[in-house]
Amino acid sequence: MPTTYPVTLPPVPDDPETTWRARRISDTVFERPDEGWPSATTLFAIDASSPAEAELRVLAWINHSYEDDLRQATAAAEHQAGPHRWHVSLRILGEF
């Protein structure tokens, strides 16, 4: 089940790229519908013990490391990419 921000986020390690092996694995896809907010969706890979933990970690990492406004952002674990490794899509609403 996708996780929508705002939500209580886990603490972020000093180096999430190393500790969680957090990586961006796709280019951002922008959607500009005729009605409603535009969105940007990017796929990430991250280590976690469950899909829910993976979603929270991606939100925490992006919230901590980047300037993105995550209000109403949604993280969704797409599939397990290996033992304790998940691919997570992050969809952010806003003006791009």
N, CA, C and O of each residue as an XYZ file, in Angstrom:
384
protein
N       0.849     -1.166      0.000
C       0.000      0.000      0.000
C       0.901      1.238      0.000
O       1.808      1.316      0.828
N       0.692      2.187     -0.876
C       1.533      3.381     -0.937
C       1.488      4.197      0.355
O       0.510      4.157      1.101
N       2.557      4.927      0.594
C       2.677      5.804      1.753
C       2.653      7.246      1.271
O       3.429      7.617      0.391
N       1.765      8.069      1.841
C       1.637      9.468      1.445
C       2.186     10.379      2.533
O       1.886     10.204      3.714
N       2.991     11.348      2.125
C       3.554     12.345      3.027
C       2.504     13.417      3.278
O       1.799     13.745      2.324
N       2.327     13.992      4.449
C       3.184     13.858      5.610
C       2.895     12.595      6.412
O       1.753     12.150      6.524
N       3.940     12.047      6.952
C       3.897     10.853      7.779
C       5.138     10.914      8.670
O       6.114     11.583      8.330
N       5.104     10.233      9.785
C       6.284     10.197     10.647
C       7.381      9.416      9.936
O       7.184      8.265      9.547
N       8.529     10.046      9.773
C       9.625      9.443      9.019
C      10.700      8.899      9.949
O      10.906      9.426     11.042
N      11.385      7.843      9.514
C      12.479      7.306     10.331
C      13.670      8.255     10.303
O      13.781      9.084      9.399
N      14.564      8.143     11.286
C      15.781      8.946     11.247
C      16.619      8.569     10.024
O      16.653      7.411      9.608
N      17.284      9.559      9.469
C      18.114      9.331      8.285
C      19.575      9.221      8.720
O      20.073     10.084      9.444
N      20.266      8.161      8.283
C      21.685      8.038      8.634
C      22.502      9.150      7.968
O      22.030      9.805      7.039
N      23.712      9.352      8.443
C      24.577     10.391      7.874
C      24.797     10.201      6.378
O      24.908     11.179      5.639
N      24.861      8.973      5.934
C      25.107      8.680      4.524
C      24.111      7.623      4.035
O      24.458      6.446      3.941
N      22.865      8.038      3.722
C      21.858      7.054      3.314
C      22.224      6.309      2.033
O      21.799      5.171      1.832
N      23.011      6.948      1.167
C      23.416      6.276     -0.064
C      24.263      5.039      0.235
O      24.224      4.064     -0.515
N      25.025      5.076      1.324
C      25.842      3.928      1.718
C      25.078      3.011      2.664
O      25.013      1.804      2.431
N      24.501      3.562      3.726
C      23.832      2.757      4.748
C      22.632      2.005      4.180
O      22.473      0.811      4.433
N      21.792      2.692      3.417
C      20.583      2.071      2.847
C      20.786      1.667      1.385
O      19.865      1.145      0.757
N      21.968      1.899      0.844
C      22.250      1.708     -0.589
C      21.167      2.381     -1.431
O      20.664      1.811     -2.400
N      20.824      3.599     -1.039
C      19.774      4.368     -1.712
C      20.300      4.898     -3.043
O      21.356      5.527     -3.103
N      19.546      4.632     -4.109
C      19.943      5.049     -5.453
C      18.723      5.477     -6.252
O      17.639      4.908     -6.121
N      18.921      6.474     -7.066
C      17.922      6.840     -8.076
C      18.208      5.948     -9.276
O      19.350      5.870     -9.729
N      17.176      5.267     -9.801
C      17.431      4.320    -10.894
C      16.667      4.648    -12.172
O      16.701      3.872    -13.127
N      15.974      5.794    -12.202
C      15.298      6.187    -13.441
C      15.306      7.698    -13.578
O      15.482      8.431    -12.605
N      15.113      8.139    -14.797
C      14.888      9.560    -15.024
C      13.512      9.919    -14.483
O      12.638      9.061    -14.361
N      13.332     11.175    -14.165
C      12.033     11.642    -13.687
C      11.089     11.790    -14.870
O      11.454     12.346    -15.906
N       9.865     11.282    -14.703
C       8.825     11.404    -15.719
C       7.845     12.466    -15.241
O       7.292     12.365    -14.145
N       7.634     13.485    -16.068
C       6.715     14.567    -15.727
C       5.385     14.352    -16.423
O       5.335     13.984    -17.597
N       4.306     14.584    -15.684
C       2.954     14.513    -16.242
C       2.282     15.850    -15.995
O       2.325     16.383    -14.886
N       1.664     16.386    -17.030
C       0.954     17.657    -16.913
C      -0.472     17.459    -17.429
O      -0.752     17.686    -18.606
N      -1.367     17.034    -16.538
C      -2.742     16.777    -16.966
C      -3.478     18.081    -17.294
O      -3.077     19.159    -16.856
N      -4.551     17.963    -18.064
C      -5.369     19.137    -18.382
C      -6.001     19.721    -17.129
O      -6.190     20.933    -17.027
N      -6.327     18.854    -16.174
C      -6.913     19.294    -14.906
C      -6.095     18.718    -13.761
O      -5.537     17.627    -13.878
N      -6.022     19.446    -12.660
C      -5.287     18.965    -11.490
C      -3.823     19.368    -11.542
O      -3.384     20.083    -12.443
N      -3.083     18.892    -10.558
C      -1.678     19.254    -10.401
C      -0.769     18.431    -11.305
O      -1.015     17.244    -11.520
N       0.280     19.057    -11.834
C       1.320     18.292    -12.514
C       2.032     17.389    -11.500
O       1.989     17.642    -10.296
N       2.681     16.345    -11.996
C       3.408     15.451    -11.097
C       4.739     15.050    -11.725
O       4.931     15.108    -12.939
N       5.639     14.645    -10.851
C       6.943     14.120    -11.260
C       7.118     12.775    -10.563
O       6.944     12.683     -9.347
N       7.459     11.734    -11.316
C       7.631     10.398    -10.752
C       9.037      9.891    -11.068
O       9.498      9.960    -12.208
N       9.706      9.383    -10.036
C      11.063      8.857    -10.162
C      11.127      7.514     -9.447
O      10.463      7.321     -8.428
N      11.919      6.589     -9.972
C      12.082      5.270     -9.370
C      13.415      5.210     -8.625
O      14.451      5.638     -9.135
N      13.364      4.671     -7.408
C      14.537      4.540     -6.553
C      14.706      3.084     -6.136
O      13.751      2.307     -6.162
N      15.926      2.722     -5.752
C      16.212      1.425     -5.132
C      16.748      1.719     -3.737
O      17.527      2.652     -3.541
N      16.316      0.903     -2.766
C      16.731      1.134     -1.380
C      16.650     -0.173     -0.603
O      15.804     -1.020     -0.890
N      17.523     -0.333      0.373
C      17.489     -1.504      1.249
C      16.455     -1.285      2.351
O      16.379     -0.202      2.932
N      15.669     -2.307      2.631
C      14.672     -2.265      3.710
C      14.167     -3.683      3.931
O      14.292     -4.543      3.059
N      13.594     -3.916      5.110
C      13.107     -5.256      5.434
C      11.690     -5.512      4.933
O      11.243     -6.659      4.907
N      10.974     -4.455      4.532
C       9.595     -4.617      4.059
C       9.275     -3.505      3.062
O       9.994     -2.508      2.998
N       8.200     -3.667      2.280
C       7.826     -2.597      1.357
C       7.464     -1.305      2.089
O       7.802     -0.218      1.621
N       6.788     -1.408      3.219
C       6.405     -0.205      3.978
C       7.646      0.537      4.471
O       7.701      1.765      4.407
N       8.639     -0.203      4.960
C       9.870      0.435      5.415
C      10.606      1.083      4.240
O      11.179      2.162      4.393
N      10.597      0.444      3.084
C      11.245      1.010      1.897
C      10.597      2.336      1.507
O      11.295      3.298      1.191
N       9.277      2.389      1.528
C       8.568      3.627      1.193
C       8.932      4.745      2.160
O       9.207      5.868      1.738
N       8.936      4.442      3.453
C       9.281      5.454      4.459
C      10.726      5.914      4.310
O      11.019      7.099      4.466
N      11.618      4.996      4.013
C      13.026      5.366      3.859
C      13.235      6.282      2.655
O      14.004      7.239      2.734
N      12.561      5.999      1.545
C      12.695      6.879      0.377
C      12.179      8.276      0.717
O      12.840      9.268      0.410
N      11.016      8.363      1.341
C      10.487      9.674      1.733
C      11.444     10.394      2.684
O      11.695     11.589      2.523
N      11.977      9.677      3.669
C      12.898     10.289      4.634
C      14.171     10.768      3.941
O      14.652     11.869      4.210
N      14.714      9.945      3.053
C      15.941     10.295      2.337
C      15.745     11.555      1.494
O      16.551     12.482      1.570
N      14.682     11.593      0.695
C      14.435     12.744     -0.174
C      14.136     13.983      0.663
O      14.615     15.074      0.354
N      13.346     13.818      1.720
C      13.019     14.943      2.596
C      14.286     15.514      3.248
O      14.410     16.729      3.396
N      15.212     14.653      3.631
C      16.445     15.057      4.318
C      17.496     15.624      3.361
O      18.159     16.610      3.681
N      17.646     15.013      2.206
C      18.794     15.303      1.344
C      18.533     16.293      0.216
O      19.477     16.803     -0.387
N      17.271     16.570     -0.077
C      16.954     17.421     -1.224
C      15.992     18.522     -0.811
O      15.435     18.492      0.287
N      15.801     19.487     -1.689
C      14.947     20.641     -1.407
C      13.491     20.401     -1.827
O      12.675     21.320     -1.745
N      13.157     19.209     -2.267
C      11.812     18.952     -2.784
C      10.743     19.168     -1.722
O      10.931     18.833     -0.552
N       9.627     19.730     -2.147
C       8.452     19.889     -1.295
C       7.659     18.588     -1.403
O       7.093     18.289     -2.454
N       7.619     17.826     -0.330
C       6.996     16.499     -0.379
C       5.523     16.486      0.006
O       4.934     15.410      0.118
N       4.907     17.656      0.214
C       3.486     17.634      0.576
C       2.690     16.858     -0.474
O       2.764     17.153     -1.667
N       1.953     15.893     -0.028
C       1.131     15.015     -0.865
C       1.951     14.104     -1.782
O       1.400     13.532     -2.722
N       3.242     13.959     -1.529
C       4.056     13.002     -2.284
C       3.657     11.589     -1.873
O       3.274     11.349     -0.728
N       3.749     10.664     -2.814
C       3.399      9.276     -2.552
C       4.553      8.368     -2.957
O       5.052      8.441     -4.080
N       4.968      7.515     -2.030
C       5.985      6.501     -2.308
C       5.285      5.149     -2.375
O       4.475      4.819     -1.509
N       5.599      4.375     -3.400
C       4.977      3.057     -3.565
C       6.050      2.031     -3.911
O       6.745      2.164     -4.918
N       6.181      1.005     -3.070
C       7.116     -0.082     -3.356
C       6.579     -0.845     -4.561
O       5.490     -1.417     -4.507
N       7.341     -0.850     -5.639
C       6.902     -1.484     -6.884
C       7.138     -2.989     -6.853
O       6.250     -3.767     -7.201
N       8.330     -3.397     -6.437
C       8.638     -4.825     -6.336
C       9.937     -5.020     -5.563
O      10.732     -4.097     -5.390
N      10.118     -6.242     -5.111
C      11.341     -6.590     -4.404
C      12.423     -6.847     -5.445
O      12.242     -7.658     -6.354
N      13.549     -6.151     -5.308
C      14.626     -6.241     -6.290
C      15.716     -7.219     -5.864
O      16.673     -7.446     -6.604
N      15.576     -7.791     -4.687
C      16.550     -8.722     -4.133
C      16.257     -8.868     -2.657
O      15.331     -8.239     -2.146
N      17.027     -9.682     -1.967
C      16.802     -9.820     -0.529
C      16.953     -8.461      0.168
O      18.006     -7.828      0.088
N      15.920     -8.033      0.832
C      15.917     -6.766      1.576
C      16.236     -5.566      0.684
O      16.835     -4.595      1.144
N      15.838     -5.629     -0.593
C      16.074     -4.531     -1.550
C      14.786     -4.300     -2.321
O      14.173     -5.246     -2.816
N      14.376     -3.040     -2.424
C      13.098     -2.702     -3.046
C      13.266     -1.601     -4.080
O      14.127     -0.731     -3.950
N      12.427     -1.653     -5.108
C      12.285     -0.544     -6.042
C      11.038      0.217     -5.615
O       9.964     -0.364     -5.455
N      11.194      1.525     -5.434
C      10.122      2.377     -4.918
C       9.937      3.557     -5.858
O      10.896      4.263     -6.170
N       8.692      3.776     -6.317
C       8.414      4.969     -7.115
C       7.983      6.089     -6.179
O       7.245      5.867     -5.219
N       8.454      7.288     -6.472
C       8.092      8.471     -5.698
C       7.414      9.451     -6.640
O       8.002      9.892     -7.627
N       6.169      9.785     -6.323
C       5.384     10.726     -7.136
C       5.177     11.993     -6.323
O       4.620     11.956     -5.226
N       5.634     13.122     -6.876
C       5.537     14.414     -6.208
C       4.632     15.318     -7.032
O       4.789     15.426     -8.248
N       3.690     15.964     -6.365
C       2.807     16.920     -7.026
C       3.395     18.317     -6.916
O       4.017     18.651     -5.907
N       3.204     19.137     -7.946
C       3.677     20.513     -7.856
C       3.837     21.149     -9.215
O       3.522     20.548    -10.243
N       4.328     22.363     -9.209
C       4.619     23.101    -10.440
C       6.057     22.812    -10.838
O       6.987     23.102    -10.085
N       6.236     22.247    -12.008
C       7.582     21.895    -12.460
C       7.906     22.630    -13.740
O       8.998     22.469    -14.284
